[in-house]
Amino acid sequence: MKLKEIQNLIKFVARSGASEVKLEMEDVKITIKTSDDSPQVVVQEPVVLPPQQVISSPTPSTPSPVVESPAPASDADDNNYITIKSPIIGTFYRKPSPEKPSFVEVGDTISEGTVLCVIEAMKLFNDIESEVSGKIVKILVDDTSPVEFDQPLFLIDPS
């Protein structure tokens, strides 16, 4: 199952109002539990071990969709902006690689699905896409900085 399919499944479950969904396929087990409006996902893949080895626990992965919410009301202007927050813990990158240009800059007009940045988590690079159209007003995180779950990354003016 691809990351994009898992993200779409998370969005569907979050919108449906279900509190828990379990999906088992031949090579993947997924459990999605929602509480406090934040979905939690555990993906377990079978591990093939040589004889006489013990596994302590499967490797969990927690991809989540981009979370949007109104920005904090610090200024009257900020009330009109949408905050794009980090869906995972990891390292924030503004560029696809060091020698390439940034995905977006302040002042850029973006559309739904535009890649805003990449967050590396456990050696996996996750594209963070916009779920709204608008103009980048502010980039709140420096390149190559560690980010936390739900940390604000971008301010978007949807008008």
Order of alpha helices (4+ residues) and beta strands (2+ residues): alpha-beta-beta-beta-beta-beta-beta-beta-beta-beta-beta-beta-beta
